[in-house]
Amino acid sequence: MPTDINIKNFWTVFFELSEEKKKNFLSYTTASNRLPVGGLAKMKITIVNQNEPNPDYFYPVATTCNHHLFLPNYSSIDILRKKFVHAISIHKGFGTD
């Protein structure tokens, strides 16, 4: 499936992130930069294929209420890295200006 390589690329990019960027990702997907009670083992994030006709033009989208990350099928890991890091870096979260 085309999404399989996209998921592998996502995790490659994720593990390259600094601790600060990983906190940004946590905030982006859960609306909190803190781990839930019980740690990461209690947290479930679902990565969903975001079917777009031109995926390289779109950013990943997260729904914080149910912890879904809608990830377009990017044409390369470099585009995934650029779009993903940008999305989590500019995210402000709830209650921030």
N, C-alpha and C positions, 0 to 999 in steps of 0.2 A: 504494500500500500504506500502511496506517496506520503502519508502522514507519519509512517514509521521513522523515516530518516529525519523528518522535521522534529519529532519528539526526541530522538537521539541528539540532534543538533541543539535543541533547547537545553537539555541537561548538560551538554558540553559547555555551552555558554554560561549556564547557571553556575556551574562549579568553578568557572574562571572569575566570577564576581568577587569583589572585596566584601568584607563583612558589612560595610555600610550599604552597599548596593543590595546585598541579600536582605537587609532590614527594609530597604525600599521596596523590594519585591514582596516581602511579607505584608507590608502596609498596603501595597497596591492590590493584593489579592484578598486581604482579610480586614482592611481598615484599621489595623493595629500593627505596630512594629514590635510587639511583644509576643512571645510564645504563649499558647494556651496552657491552661492548667494541665499538667500531665506531659507537657513537652510536644515535640514534633510527632511523636507516635500517635498522639490524639488528633492530629490535624490531617485533613484530607483535602487536597487540591486536585481538581479534575481538569485535565487539559483537553479541550474540545477543538476539533477541526473547525476553523472559521472558513467556510467555503466562500471564497471571493473569486470573481473572474480574473482579477489582476492582483494577486495577493501581495506583491512587492510594494504596492501603494498604501497598504493598510498597516496599522499598528495593532499589537495584541490588545485585547479588551478583557478586563476582569470584572466579574460580578462578586462583590464582597459578601453579599448575603448568603450565597451558596458555594463560594470559593471555587468558581469556575474561571479558567483562563482560556479565552477564545484565541487560538493561535492560527494565523493564516499559514498556508503551505508555501513558505518562502522558497525562492529559487536557489538560495545559497545560505550557508551559515553566516557569511558576512552581513548579508541583509538582515537576517534574523537578529544577529548581535546588535546591529545599529538600531533597528526598530524597537527591540525589547529594552535595551539599555536606555534609550531615549524615553520610552513610555514610563518606565519605573523611576526615572530621574526627575521628571517634571511633575509627577503625581504629588498632589498636596494632601490628600486625605480629607477626612471629615473634620470640621471644626477648625480649619486653618485658613489663614488669609492668603 
